[in-house]
C-alpha cells in the first residue's frame, strides 16, 4: 500500500528501516568484515552497501516516489519532491574494528521554495524528519520539523550549560589532510578551556548526544550531509542550534552543533 509521504509517515518508515538495519549491524559486530575500499583515514565495507540496499528496499516499498541520496550511492529523480538521505553505518571505522559505537542515520528531505525562510541545502531541500538508531545500546532518536525530539519515545532537550569550563565538546576529523589541519588548532585551544574533549568517531551519534544533553557541542570542519541531516534536525527540535555551512557542491559541510549557549564562546574560526 502506497501512503502519502509526509513527515510523520516518513518518520515511521525511516524508523522501521533503521531498526531492521540495526539488527544486521548488531549481528555482524564481531564478524570478519569484507573491505571494499581502504584509505589511511577511512574504510568502506561490503556491509555498508548491503545495509543501504536493505534500507532502500524497505523505504521504496512504501514510498517509491522518493529519491535516494546516500553514502553508498544515489538513485531516483534528482528533482523529486522528496528524498531520503541515508548513512547505513555512521562510524564505519569503529564498526570495522568491532567497537560498538556506530549507528544508522536516515533523514527525509523535501524540496522547498526559495521563498521559505529556512536553512536549506544548496540544491533546495529541507529536512522534515530524521532518525538515528544505535543498535548496540538500543537507543533511537527521532524528530520531525514541527514536533519535539525524542530518545526511545521520551522527549529530550539540550543541556543548559553555558560555561565552557563545564562543557563536554565533541570534535570530528574528516578524511582529508586539509580538514584535519583546519580543526587541529581548535582542538589544541579548546582542550585547555573546556571540561573534556571527546572524539568518538560517529558524527550522527555526536549530534544526537548534543540533542539529549550528554554533549554540549559538536564541531566538525568537513562532514557529509548523510552524516548529519537527521541529527541536525533532532538537535534543533531539542532546542539546540545546528549552524552549518556548505563548502562545496558535493554535500560537504563545516558545522558547529551546540545547545544554543556556546557557539560564540567556542571562538572557532570555521565560521567563515
SEPAMI-652090 format. One line per 8 residues: number of its first residue (from 1); their letters; for each residue x, y, z of N, C-alpha, C, CB. Coordinates in Angstrom, 2 decimals. Glycine has a CB too. Layout:
! SEPAMI-652090
NUM) a) X,Y,Z,X,Y,Z,X,Y,Z,X,Y,Z  ... .
//
This chain:
! SEPAMI-652090
1) xxxxxxxx) 0.84,-1.20,0.00,0.00,0.00,0.00,0.88,1.25,0.00,-0.95,0.01,1.22  0.66,2.15,-0.96,1.43,3.37,-1.07,0.75,4.46,-0.25,1.59,3.80,-2.54  1.44,5.01,0.73,0.90,6.03,1.60,1.33,7.42,1.13,1.33,5.80,3.04  0.62,8.44,1.62,1.04,9.82,1.39,2.35,10.06,2.14,-0.05,10.83,1.83  3.32,10.62,1.44,4.61,10.86,2.08,4.59,12.23,2.75,5.76,10.76,1.05  4.75,12.23,4.05,4.87,13.45,4.84,5.81,13.16,6.00,3.46,13.95,5.34  5.98,14.13,6.88,6.96,13.96,7.95,6.63,12.79,8.86,7.05,15.23,8.77  5.38,12.65,9.27,5.02,11.59,10.21,5.12,10.21,9.57,3.61,11.82,10.74 .
9) xxxxxxxx) 4.56,10.05,8.38,4.65,8.76,7.70,6.09,8.43,7.33,3.77,8.75,6.44  6.81,9.45,6.93,8.22,9.24,6.60,9.03,8.81,7.80,8.81,10.49,6.01  8.77,9.44,8.94,9.50,9.07,10.16,9.21,7.63,10.55,9.13,10.01,11.31  7.96,7.22,10.44,7.60,5.84,10.79,8.33,4.85,9.90,6.08,5.63,10.67  8.37,5.14,8.60,9.06,4.24,7.67,10.56,4.24,7.91,8.76,4.65,6.23  11.13,5.42,8.14,12.56,5.51,8.38,12.96,4.80,9.66,12.99,6.97,8.44  12.14,4.93,10.69,12.44,4.26,11.97,12.41,2.75,11.81,11.44,4.69,13.05  11.40,2.23,11.10,11.31,0.79,10.87,12.51,0.30,10.08,10.00,0.43,10.13 .
17) xxxxxxxx) 12.92,1.06,9.06,14.08,0.68,8.26,15.36,0.71,9.08,14.21,1.59,7.05  15.50,1.73,9.93,16.70,1.84,10.76,16.79,0.69,11.76,16.71,3.18,11.51  15.67,0.28,12.31,15.68,-0.84,13.26,16.06,-2.14,12.57,14.31,-0.98,13.92  15.57,-2.34,11.35,15.94,-3.54,10.60,17.43,-3.52,10.26,15.10,-3.66,9.31  17.93,-2.38,9.82,19.35,-2.27,9.51,20.19,-2.48,10.76,19.66,-0.90,8.89  19.71,-1.97,11.89,20.44,-2.13,13.14,20.60,-3.59,13.55,19.75,-1.39,14.24  19.60,-4.40,13.26,19.71,-5.83,13.56,20.84,-6.47,12.75,18.38,-6.55,13.26  20.97,-6.04,11.50,22.04,-6.56,10.66,23.41,-6.15,11.20,21.87,-6.06,9.21 .
25) xxxxxxxx) 23.53,-4.92,11.65,24.80,-4.45,12.19,25.14,-5.16,13.50,24.76,-2.93,12.42  24.16,-5.30,14.37,24.40,-5.96,15.65,24.84,-7.40,15.46,23.16,-5.90,16.52  24.25,-8.06,14.48,24.59,-9.46,14.23,25.99,-9.62,13.66,23.59,-10.08,13.27  26.53,-8.54,13.09,27.84,-8.62,12.44,28.94,-7.84,13.14,27.71,-8.14,11.03  28.66,-7.32,14.34,29.67,-6.50,15.01,30.99,-7.22,15.17,29.16,-6.08,16.37  30.96,-8.48,15.56,32.19,-9.21,15.84,32.61,-10.15,14.71,32.02,-10.01,17.12  31.95,-10.03,13.57,32.31,-10.88,12.43,33.51,-10.30,11.70,31.11,-11.03,11.47  34.10,-11.11,10.84,35.16,-10.63,9.94,34.49,-9.84,8.82,36.03,-11.82,9.37 .
33) xxxxxxxx) 34.92,-8.58,8.64,34.28,-7.72,7.66,35.06,-7.72,6.34,34.18,-6.29,8.21  34.30,-7.73,5.26,34.89,-7.62,3.93,35.07,-6.14,3.60,34.02,-8.33,2.86  36.30,-5.74,3.29,36.61,-4.35,2.99,36.55,-4.13,1.48,38.01,-3.96,3.55  35.72,-3.17,1.07,35.64,-2.82,-0.35,36.67,-1.78,-0.75,34.25,-2.31,-0.69  36.97,-0.88,0.18,37.91,0.21,-0.10,38.54,0.65,1.21,37.21,1.41,-0.81  39.84,0.96,1.16,40.54,1.35,2.37,41.55,2.43,2.04,41.24,0.14,3.01  41.45,3.56,2.79,42.46,4.61,2.71,42.96,4.86,4.13,41.88,5.92,2.07  43.90,5.80,4.28,44.54,5.99,5.57,43.54,6.26,6.69,45.51,7.12,5.50 .
41) xxxxxxxx) 42.55,7.11,6.42,41.66,7.53,7.49,40.21,7.11,7.30,41.72,9.01,7.64  39.97,6.11,6.46,38.60,5.66,6.25,38.58,4.24,5.71,37.86,6.61,5.30  37.45,3.58,5.92,37.24,2.21,5.44,35.83,2.14,4.88,37.46,1.15,6.57  35.68,1.48,3.74,34.36,1.18,3.18,34.18,-0.33,3.20,34.22,1.76,1.72  33.06,-0.76,3.78,32.80,-2.18,3.94,31.75,-2.67,2.96,32.37,-2.47,5.36  31.83,-3.94,2.64,30.75,-4.58,1.88,29.44,-4.45,2.62,31.06,-6.06,1.61  29.50,-4.44,3.95,28.28,-4.34,4.75,27.65,-2.95,4.67,28.58,-4.69,6.20  28.44,-1.92,4.37,27.86,-0.60,4.11,26.87,-0.68,2.96,28.96,0.43,3.79 .
49) xxxxxxxx) 27.30,-1.31,1.88,26.46,-1.42,0.69,25.24,-2.29,0.98,27.27,-2.01,-0.49  25.46,-3.42,1.64,24.35,-4.33,1.93,23.32,-3.67,2.84,24.88,-5.61,2.57  23.78,-2.91,3.81,22.86,-2.25,4.73,22.06,-1.16,4.03,23.63,-1.65,5.92  22.73,-0.38,3.16,21.98,0.65,2.45,20.93,0.02,1.53,22.93,1.53,1.63  21.26,-1.06,0.87,20.28,-1.72,-0.01,19.08,-2.23,0.80,20.94,-2.89,-0.78  19.35,-2.76,1.99,18.25,-3.19,2.86,17.33,-2.01,3.18,18.80,-3.81,4.16  17.94,-0.88,3.53,17.15,0.32,3.86,16.37,0.78,2.64,18.06,1.45,4.37  17.01,0.84,1.50,16.35,1.29,0.27,15.16,0.41,-0.08,17.33,1.32,-0.89 .
57) xxxxxxxx) 15.32,-0.91,0.05,14.21,-1.81,-0.26,13.02,-1.54,0.65,14.65,-3.28,-0.13  13.30,-1.35,1.92,12.23,-1.12,2.89,11.49,0.19,2.57,12.81,-1.07,4.32  12.23,1.25,2.29,11.60,2.55,2.05,10.88,2.60,0.71,12.64,3.64,2.11  11.46,1.96,-0.29,10.89,2.03,-1.64,9.58,1.27,-1.76,11.88,1.49,-2.65  9.36,0.27,-0.91,8.10,-0.46,-0.95,6.92,0.46,-0.67,8.13,-1.61,0.06  7.10,1.37,0.26,6.00,2.24,0.67,6.03,3.58,-0.06,6.06,2.48,2.16  7.23,4.07,-0.35,7.36,5.39,-0.96,8.26,5.35,-2.19,7.90,6.40,0.06  7.83,4.73,-3.26,8.67,4.59,-4.46,8.97,5.91,-5.15,8.02,3.66,-5.44 .
65) xxxxxxxx) 8.21,6.97,-4.82,8.39,8.24,-5.49,9.58,9.03,-4.97,7.15,9.06,-5.35  10.12,8.65,-3.82,11.20,9.42,-3.21,12.56,8.99,-3.76,11.18,9.26,-1.68  13.43,9.95,-3.97,14.79,9.67,-4.42,15.65,9.25,-3.23,15.40,10.91,-5.13  16.84,8.78,-3.54,17.79,8.34,-2.53,19.08,9.12,-2.68,18.05,6.81,-2.64  19.56,9.70,-1.59,20.89,10.29,-1.52,21.59,9.62,-0.35,20.85,11.86,-1.35  22.60,8.81,-0.66,23.23,8.05,0.42,24.73,7.96,0.26,22.65,6.67,0.49  25.37,7.58,1.34,26.83,7.42,1.30,27.23,6.36,0.28,27.37,7.04,2.69  26.36,5.38,0.09,26.69,4.29,-0.82,26.00,4.41,-2.18,26.32,2.97,-0.19 .
73) xxxxxxxx) 25.61,5.63,-2.54,25.07,5.82,-3.88,23.78,6.62,-3.88,24.83,4.49,-4.53  23.35,7.01,-5.09,22.13,7.79,-5.27,21.25,7.08,-6.29,22.45,9.25,-5.73  19.94,7.35,-6.22,19.02,6.78,-7.18,17.76,7.62,-7.21,18.70,5.31,-6.83  16.98,7.46,-8.26,15.72,8.19,-8.38,15.90,9.53,-9.05,15.10,8.37,-7.03  14.81,10.26,-9.12,14.76,11.56,-9.78,15.48,12.61,-8.94,13.29,11.98,-10.02  16.55,13.23,-9.44,17.27,14.23,-8.64,16.45,15.49,-8.37,18.55,14.61,-9.34  15.32,15.64,-9.07,14.44,16.77,-8.84,13.16,16.37,-8.09,14.07,17.42,-10.17  13.15,15.18,-7.52,11.96,14.68,-6.82,11.59,15.60,-5.66,12.19,13.26,-6.31 .
81) xxxxxxxx) 10.30,15.63,-5.33,9.87,16.46,-4.21,10.47,15.99,-2.90,8.35,16.47,-4.12  10.60,14.67,-2.74,11.14,14.10,-1.51,12.38,13.27,-1.81,10.07,13.25,-0.80  13.29,13.22,-0.85,14.43,12.30,-0.95,14.82,11.82,0.44,15.63,12.99,-1.65  15.30,10.59,0.46,15.87,10.01,1.67,17.37,10.28,1.67,15.57,8.48,1.77  17.90,10.66,2.81,19.33,10.87,2.97,19.82,9.84,3.98,19.66,12.35,3.45  20.65,8.92,3.52,20.93,7.70,4.28,22.43,7.53,4.54,20.39,6.47,3.54  22.77,7.29,5.78,24.09,6.77,6.12,23.86,5.41,6.78,24.90,7.75,7.08  24.14,4.32,6.07,23.80,2.99,6.60,24.63,2.61,7.81,23.98,1.96,5.54 .
89) xxxxxxxx) 25.90,3.05,7.83,26.74,2.82,9.01,27.54,4.09,9.24,27.70,1.57,8.82  27.13,4.90,10.18,27.92,6.07,10.54,28.83,5.68,11.70,27.00,7.30,10.92  30.11,5.73,11.44,31.09,5.19,12.38,31.64,3.88,11.84,30.46,4.98,13.77  31.86,3.83,10.52,32.28,2.57,9.89,33.61,2.07,10.42,32.36,2.75,8.40  34.56,2.97,10.67,35.86,2.52,11.17,35.69,1.87,12.54,36.86,3.70,11.26  34.91,2.50,13.42,34.61,1.86,14.71,34.04,0.46,14.50,33.62,2.72,15.53  33.03,0.38,13.64,32.36,-0.89,13.40,33.32,-1.93,12.82,31.18,-0.70,12.46  34.18,-1.51,11.91,35.14,-2.43,11.31,36.09,-3.02,12.34,35.93,-1.73,10.23 .
97) xxxxxxxx) 36.36,-2.25,13.39,37.24,-2.70,14.46,36.47,-3.32,15.62,38.08,-1.53,14.96  35.18,-3.57,15.41,34.29,-4.17,16.42,34.12,-3.29,17.65,34.82,-5.52,16.84  34.22,-1.98,17.45,33.93,-1.02,18.52,32.45,-0.68,18.44,34.83,0.28,18.40  31.68,-0.93,19.48,30.22,-0.75,19.41,29.77,0.70,19.57,29.55,-1.60,20.47  30.29,1.54,18.72,29.85,2.94,18.70,29.68,3.34,17.23,30.89,3.89,19.44  28.53,3.02,16.70,28.17,3.32,15.31,26.65,3.31,15.24,28.81,2.28,14.30  26.10,3.79,14.14,24.65,3.92,14.09,24.16,3.94,12.65,24.20,5.18,14.81  22.84,3.90,12.52,22.15,4.09,11.25,21.50,5.47,11.30,21.09,2.97,10.99 .
105) xxxxxxxx) 21.67,6.26,10.24,21.09,7.58,10.18,20.26,7.72,8.91,22.18,8.67,10.24  18.99,8.11,9.06,18.10,8.29,7.91,17.33,9.59,8.10,17.12,7.08,7.75  17.36,10.45,7.09,16.59,11.69,7.09,15.68,11.71,5.88,17.52,12.93,7.10  14.53,12.35,6.03,13.64,12.62,4.91,13.70,14.11,4.63,12.18,12.15,5.21  14.00,14.46,3.38,14.05,15.86,2.98,13.00,16.15,1.92,15.45,16.22,2.47  12.53,17.40,1.92,11.53,17.84,0.96,12.05,19.08,0.24,10.17,18.14,1.65  11.84,19.11,-1.08,12.21,20.29,-1.85,11.27,21.43,-1.46,12.15,20.01,-3.39  11.85,22.60,-1.19,11.06,23.73,-0.73,11.30,24.94,-1.61,11.37,24.06,0.73 .
113) xxxxxxxx) 10.38,25.88,-1.55,10.51,27.13,-2.29,11.62,27.97,-1.69,9.18,27.91,-2.30  12.35,28.66,-2.56,13.42,29.54,-2.08,12.88,30.69,-1.26,14.23,30.07,-3.25  11.57,30.91,-1.34,10.97,32.00,-0.56,10.78,31.63,0.90,9.63,32.39,-1.16  10.88,30.33,1.21,10.73,29.90,2.59,11.99,30.28,3.36,10.47,28.37,2.68  11.81,30.97,4.48,12.96,31.43,5.25,13.40,30.32,6.21,12.62,32.72,6.03  14.16,29.41,5.68,14.67,28.30,6.49,16.02,27.91,5.93,13.68,27.08,6.50  16.85,27.34,6.77,18.14,26.87,6.28,17.91,25.59,5.48,19.14,26.63,7.45  18.23,25.64,4.20,18.05,24.50,3.32,19.36,24.17,2.65,16.95,24.77,2.28 .
121) xxxxxxxx) 19.41,23.03,1.97,20.61,22.67,1.25,20.76,23.52,0.00,20.60,21.19,0.90  21.95,23.52,-0.54,22.22,24.31,-1.74,21.32,23.91,-2.89,23.67,24.17,-2.14  20.94,22.64,-2.95,20.07,22.19,-4.05,18.59,22.25,-3.68,20.45,20.78,-4.46  18.25,22.93,-2.58,16.86,23.27,-2.32,16.05,22.32,-1.47,16.20,23.42,-3.56  16.68,21.53,-0.62,15.96,20.59,0.23,16.06,20.97,1.70,16.49,19.17,0.02  14.99,20.65,2.43,14.95,20.86,3.88,14.60,19.54,4.56,13.91,21.97,4.25  15.27,19.24,5.66,14.98,18.02,6.40,13.68,18.17,7.17,16.14,17.67,7.37  12.77,17.20,7.01,11.48,17.27,7.70,11.30,16.12,8.69,10.34,17.25,6.68 .
129) xxxxxxxx) 12.14,15.11,8.64,12.07,14.01,9.61,13.44,13.34,9.68,10.96,12.97,9.22  13.76,12.80,10.84,15.05,12.14,10.97,15.05,11.11,12.08,16.13,13.16,11.23  15.85,10.08,11.88,16.03,9.04,12.90,17.50,8.64,12.93,15.12,7.81,12.61  18.02,8.47,14.13,19.36,7.94,14.36,19.21,6.78,15.33,20.36,9.05,14.93  19.67,5.60,14.90,19.48,4.39,15.71,20.83,3.77,16.03,18.58,3.37,14.98  21.09,3.59,17.32,22.29,2.90,17.80,21.88,1.49,18.22,22.97,3.68,18.99  22.20,0.48,17.41,21.73,-0.87,17.72,22.50,-1.55,18.85,21.80,-1.72,16.50  23.61,-0.97,19.25,24.45,-1.63,20.25,24.03,-1.29,21.67,25.89,-1.26,20.04 .
137) xxxxxxxx) 23.30,-0.21,21.84,22.75,0.12,23.16,21.23,0.29,23.08,23.40,1.39,23.71  20.66,-0.01,21.91,19.21,0.06,21.69,18.65,1.45,22.02,18.51,-1.00,22.53  19.29,2.47,21.42,18.81,3.84,21.57,18.42,4.38,20.20,19.89,4.74,22.23  17.25,5.01,20.13,16.72,5.54,18.88,16.24,6.96,19.09,15.58,4.65,18.34  16.87,7.89,18.38,16.50,9.30,18.44,15.64,9.63,17.22,17.76,10.21,18.50  14.59,10.41,17.40,13.71,10.76,16.31,13.28,12.22,16.44,12.48,9.83,16.28  12.86,12.78,15.29,12.33,14.14,15.31,11.68,14.47,13.98,13.44,15.15,15.61  10.74,15.39,14.01,10.11,15.92,12.81,10.17,17.44,12.86,8.63,15.42,12.67 .
145) xxxxxxxx) 10.00,18.06,11.70,10.22,19.50,11.58,9.36,20.32,12.52,9.95,19.93,10.17  8.14,19.90,12.76,7.22,20.69,13.58,6.89,20.04,14.92,5.95,20.93,12.82  7.72,19.11,15.33,7.46,18.43,16.60,8.70,18.40,17.47,6.96,17.02,16.36  8.58,17.84,18.67,9.73,17.72,19.56,10.67,16.59,19.13,9.26,17.49,20.99  11.79,16.48,19.83,12.74,15.39,19.61,12.58,14.36,20.72,14.20,15.92,19.56  12.85,13.10,20.37,12.66,12.01,21.31,13.86,11.08,21.32,11.40,11.23,20.98  14.09,10.47,22.47,15.01,9.34,22.61,14.20,8.19,23.20,16.25,9.69,23.52  14.08,7.13,22.41,13.25,5.99,22.82,11.87,6.45,23.30,13.95,5.20,23.93 .
153) xxxxxxxx) 11.28,7.35,22.50,9.92,7.86,22.69,9.76,8.78,23.90,8.97,6.71,22.83  10.85,9.17,24.52,10.79,10.14,25.62,11.36,11.46,25.12,11.57,9.63,26.88  10.65,12.53,25.39,11.06,13.85,24.91,12.41,14.25,25.50,9.99,14.90,25.27  13.24,14.85,24.66,14.59,15.24,25.10,14.81,16.72,24.85,15.66,14.40,24.37  15.85,17.25,25.52,16.25,18.63,25.30,17.76,18.75,25.49,15.50,19.60,26.25  18.32,19.78,24.91,19.75,20.02,25.03,20.09,20.46,26.45,20.22,21.08,24.01  21.39,20.48,26.74,21.84,20.89,28.07,21.65,22.40,28.27,23.33,20.52,28.27  21.76,22.83,29.50,21.68,24.25,29.84,23.04,24.81,30.24,20.68,24.46,30.98 .
161) xxxxxxxx) 24.08,24.05,30.01,25.41,24.52,30.41,25.88,25.66,29.50,26.43,23.35,30.36  26.21,26.77,30.11,26.62,27.95,29.36,28.09,28.31,29.59,25.75,29.13,29.74  28.75,27.59,30.48,30.17,27.86,30.77,31.04,26.82,30.08,30.43,27.85,32.31  32.03,27.29,29.33,32.92,26.36,28.63,33.65,25.44,29.59,33.91,27.13,27.79  34.02,25.95,30.75,34.79,25.11,31.67,33.97,23.99,32.29,35.38,25.95,32.76  32.66,23.97,32.01,31.80,22.87,32.44,31.35,21.99,31.28,30.59,23.42,33.17  31.75,22.34,30.08,31.20,21.71,28.88,32.05,20.54,28.38,31.07,22.73,27.78  31.35,19.55,27.83,31.99,18.48,27.09,31.75,18.74,25.61,31.44,17.07,27.52 .
169) xxxxxxxx) 32.83,18.85,24.86,32.77,19.18,23.44,33.26,17.99,22.64,33.61,20.46,23.12  32.47,17.58,21.67,32.89,16.52,20.75,33.45,17.16,19.49,31.70,15.57,20.41  34.47,16.54,18.92,35.07,17.05,17.68,35.22,15.90,16.69,36.45,17.71,17.96  35.14,16.25,15.41,35.31,15.26,14.36,36.43,15.64,13.43,34.02,15.08,13.58  37.14,14.64,12.93,38.24,14.85,12.00,37.93,14.08,10.72,39.60,14.41,12.61  37.73,14.79,9.65,37.37,14.15,8.38,38.57,13.45,7.77,36.79,15.18,7.40  38.38,12.95,6.55,39.39,12.10,5.94,40.57,12.86,5.36,38.76,11.28,4.87  40.36,14.11,4.95,41.39,14.82,4.21,42.37,15.53,5.14,40.76,15.84,3.26 .
177) xxxxxxxx) 43.58,15.69,4.67,44.59,16.41,5.44,44.18,17.86,5.65,45.95,16.34,4.73  43.51,18.46,4.65,43.12,19.87,4.76,42.15,20.08,5.92,42.48,20.34,3.46  41.15,19.22,6.06,40.19,19.40,7.14,40.83,19.09,8.50,38.97,18.51,6.92  41.73,18.15,8.53,42.43,17.85,9.78,43.29,19.04,10.21,43.31,16.59,9.63  44.01,19.61,9.25,44.84,20.77,9.57,43.99,21.96,10.03,45.68,21.17,8.36  42.76,22.06,9.49,41.89,23.17,9.87,41.36,23.02,11.29,40.74,23.28,8.90  41.10,21.81,11.72,40.46,21.61,13.02,41.47,21.43,14.16,39.55,20.40,12.96  42.68,20.99,13.86,43.66,20.73,14.92,43.96,21.94,15.80,44.94,20.25,14.31 .
185) xxxxxxxx) 44.11,23.14,15.25,44.36,24.29,16.14,43.24,24.52,17.14,44.56,25.54,15.32  42.00,24.22,16.74,40.88,24.41,17.65,40.88,23.34,18.75,39.56,24.36,16.86  41.30,22.13,18.41,41.48,21.11,19.44,42.52,21.57,20.46,41.90,19.77,18.81  43.64,22.06,19.97,44.72,22.49,20.87,44.29,23.66,21.75,45.95,22.87,20.06  43.42,24.51,21.24,42.93,25.64,22.02,41.87,25.21,23.03,42.36,26.72,21.09  40.86,24.49,22.54,39.71,24.17,23.39,40.04,23.19,24.50,38.60,23.60,22.55  41.02,22.32,24.30,41.31,21.31,25.31,41.66,21.95,26.66,42.44,20.41,24.84  42.16,23.18,26.63,42.50,23.88,27.87,41.33,24.67,28.45,43.68,24.81,27.64 .
193) xxxxxxxx) 40.27,24.86,27.66,39.19,25.75,28.08,37.90,25.03,28.44,38.91,26.74,26.99  37.78,23.77,28.08,36.55,23.03,28.34,36.82,21.93,29.36,35.96,22.44,27.03  35.72,21.33,29.83,35.91,20.25,30.81,36.58,19.04,30.16,34.56,19.83,31.42  36.05,18.62,29.00,36.63,17.49,28.29,36.36,17.62,26.79,36.06,16.17,28.83  37.28,17.09,26.00,37.09,16.90,24.57,36.85,15.42,24.33,38.34,17.41,23.74  35.91,15.10,23.45,35.64,13.71,23.09,35.69,13.56,21.57,34.26,13.24,23.64  36.42,12.58,21.09,36.48,12.26,19.66,35.98,10.82,19.53,37.94,12.43,19.07  34.72,10.67,19.14,34.03,9.38,19.24,33.98,8.58,17.95,32.65,9.60,19.72 .
201) xxxxxxxx) 34.06,9.24,16.80,34.11,8.50,15.55,32.78,8.30,14.85,34.69,7.20,15.80  31.71,8.93,15.33,30.43,8.87,14.65,29.78,10.25,14.74,29.50,7.77,15.26  29.70,10.95,13.60,29.12,12.29,13.60,27.67,12.28,14.04,29.24,12.92,12.21  26.90,11.32,13.51,25.47,11.28,13.83,25.25,11.07,15.32,24.77,10.18,13.04  26.02,10.20,15.95,25.85,9.98,17.38,26.32,11.20,18.18,26.62,8.74,17.82  27.38,11.86,17.74,27.79,13.09,18.42,26.68,14.13,18.36,29.08,13.65,17.80  26.00,14.22,17.21,24.91,15.18,17.07,23.77,14.88,18.05,24.38,15.16,15.63  23.35,13.64,18.10,22.21,13.34,18.98,22.62,13.32,20.44,21.60,12.00,18.60 .
209) xxxxxxxx) 23.90,13.11,20.73,24.36,13.26,22.11,24.24,14.72,22.55,25.82,12.77,22.25  24.46,15.66,21.63,24.19,17.07,21.93,22.69,17.26,22.16,24.69,17.99,20.79  21.88,16.64,21.32,20.42,16.82,21.41,19.86,16.39,22.76,19.73,16.05,20.31  20.43,15.35,23.35,19.89,14.87,24.63,20.72,15.30,25.82,19.78,13.35,24.61  21.67,16.21,25.61,22.37,16.83,26.72,23.60,16.11,27.22,21.46,16.98,27.81  24.01,15.04,26.57,25.23,14.35,27.00,26.47,15.17,26.64,25.32,12.94,26.37  26.48,15.68,25.42,27.50,16.63,24.98,26.86,18.01,24.92,28.10,16.22,23.59  27.71,19.02,24.96,27.22,20.39,24.88,27.44,21.00,23.50,27.90,21.25,25.92 .
217) xxxxxxxx) 28.37,20.44,22.73,28.60,20.93,21.37,29.36,19.87,20.59,29.39,22.27,21.38  29.25,19.98,19.27,30.00,19.11,18.35,30.52,19.99,17.23,29.11,17.94,17.79  31.82,19.88,16.94,32.49,20.70,15.93,33.10,19.80,14.87,33.57,21.61,16.58  32.90,20.15,13.62,33.43,19.36,12.51,33.77,20.30,11.36,32.42,18.25,12.05  34.95,20.13,10.78,35.40,21.01,9.70,35.07,20.51,8.32,36.85,21.21,9.80  34.61,19.28,8.20,34.26,18.74,6.88,33.53,17.43,7.02,35.52,18.56,6.02  32.21,17.46,6.87,31.39,16.27,7.06,30.32,16.26,5.98,30.74,16.24,8.49  29.82,15.07,5.64,28.86,14.96,4.55,27.43,15.02,5.06,29.09,13.66,3.78 .
225) xxxxxxxx) 26.53,15.41,4.17,25.14,15.62,4.53,24.51,14.39,5.18,24.34,16.02,3.31  24.79,13.20,4.65,24.15,11.99,5.19,24.61,11.68,6.60,24.42,10.81,4.29  25.75,12.25,7.03,26.21,12.06,8.40,25.40,12.88,9.40,27.68,12.41,8.51  24.86,14.02,8.95,24.35,15.00,9.91,22.91,15.47,9.65,25.24,16.17,9.92  22.30,15.08,8.54,20.96,15.61,8.22,19.94,15.24,9.29,20.50,15.08,6.87  19.90,13.98,9.68,18.94,13.56,10.71,19.29,14.16,12.06,18.90,12.03,10.80  20.55,14.06,12.45,20.97,14.58,13.75,20.79,16.08,13.88,22.40,14.24,13.99  21.01,16.82,12.77,20.84,18.27,12.82,19.41,18.67,13.12,21.27,18.89,11.52 .
233) xxxxxxxx) 18.46,17.99,12.48,17.05,18.27,12.76,16.72,17.93,14.21,16.14,17.48,11.81  17.20,16.80,14.68,16.91,16.37,16.05,17.45,17.38,17.07,17.50,14.97,16.32  18.65,17.90,16.82,19.20,18.94,17.70,18.30,20.16,17.75,20.61,19.35,17.25  17.88,20.63,16.57,17.02,21.82,16.53,15.70,21.58,17.26,16.74,22.22,15.09  15.12,20.40,17.08,13.84,20.12,17.74,14.01,19.88,19.24,13.18,18.91,17.09  15.26,19.65,19.67,15.54,19.52,21.11,15.91,20.86,21.74,16.66,18.51,21.35  15.84,21.92,20.95,16.10,23.25,21.48,17.50,23.77,21.27,15.83,23.26,22.91  18.32,23.04,20.50,19.69,23.45,20.26,19.86,24.19,18.94,20.59,22.25,20.27 .
241) xxxxxxxx) 21.11,24.41,18.58,21.46,25.17,17.39,22.34,24.31,16.49,22.18,26.49,17.76  21.98,24.28,15.22,22.71,23.49,14.23,23.23,24.46,13.17,21.79,22.37,13.59  24.35,25.12,13.46,24.97,26.02,12.50,25.78,25.19,11.51,25.86,27.08,13.20  25.56,25.41,10.23,26.33,24.70,9.22,26.50,25.57,7.99,25.66,23.37,8.86  27.53,25.23,7.22,27.84,25.96,6.00,28.33,24.98,4.96,28.90,27.07,6.26  27.68,24.97,3.80,28.12,24.08,2.72,29.43,24.60,2.17,27.05,23.99,1.61  30.37,23.70,1.93,31.71,24.12,1.50,32.03,23.68,0.08,32.75,23.58,2.44  31.12,22.93,-0.55,31.31,22.58,-1.95,29.98,22.11,-2.52,32.40,21.48,-2.11 .
249) xxxxxxxx) 30.00,21.63,-3.73,28.79,21.14,-4.39,28.58,19.65,-4.21,28.83,21.47,-5.86  29.27,19.05,-3.24,29.20,17.61,-3.04,28.65,17.27,-1.66,30.60,16.98,-3.22  27.79,18.14,-1.14,27.09,17.90,0.12,28.06,17.81,1.31,26.28,16.61,0.04  29.10,18.64,1.29,30.03,18.70,2.41,29.79,19.96,3.23,31.50,18.65,1.91  29.99,19.85,4.54,29.68,20.94,5.46,30.78,21.13,6.50,28.35,20.69,6.15  30.90,22.36,6.95,31.54,22.63,8.24,30.41,22.99,9.19,32.63,23.79,8.14  30.55,22.61,10.46,29.41,22.82,11.35,29.84,22.98,12.81,28.44,21.67,11.23  28.97,23.67,13.53,29.04,23.73,14.98,27.62,23.45,15.49,29.59,25.13,15.50 .
257) xxxxxxxx) 27.42,22.30,16.07,26.15,21.96,16.69,26.31,22.15,18.19,25.70,20.48,16.34  25.36,22.86,18.80,25.53,23.13,20.23,24.18,23.37,20.90,26.45,24.36,20.44  24.22,23.60,22.19,22.99,23.75,22.97,22.37,25.14,22.84,23.27,23.46,24.42  22.92,25.96,21.96,22.40,27.30,21.75,23.01,28.35,22.65,20.94,27.30,21.95  23.91,27.93,23.54,24.52,28.85,24.51,26.02,29.00,24.34,24.22,28.37,25.90  26.61,28.21,23.46,28.08,28.11,23.46,28.78,28.52,22.17,28.45,26.73,23.76  28.06,28.68,21.06,28.77,28.84,19.78,29.74,30.02,19.80,27.77,29.02,18.64  29.30,31.18,20.26,30.19,32.35,20.26,31.36,32.16,21.23,29.41,33.61,20.63 .
265) xxxxxxxx) 31.12,31.44,22.32,32.19,31.22,23.29,33.23,30.24,22.79,31.61,30.72,24.59  32.82,29.38,21.86,33.77,28.40,21.33,34.86,29.08,20.51,33.05,27.35,20.48  34.53,30.25,19.91,35.52,31.04,19.18,36.24,30.20,18.13,36.53,31.66,20.15  35.46,29.47,17.34,36.02,28.58,16.33,35.97,29.28,14.98,35.25,27.23,16.29  37.10,29.40,14.32,37.17,30.18,13.10,36.67,29.43,11.87,38.59,30.61,12.87  36.09,28.22,12.04,35.47,27.59,10.88,34.22,28.35,10.46,35.13,26.14,11.17  33.75,29.28,11.28,32.60,30.11,10.93,33.06,31.24,10.01,31.91,30.69,12.21  33.12,30.96,8.72,33.62,31.92,7.74,32.46,32.60,7.04,34.54,31.24,6.72 .
//
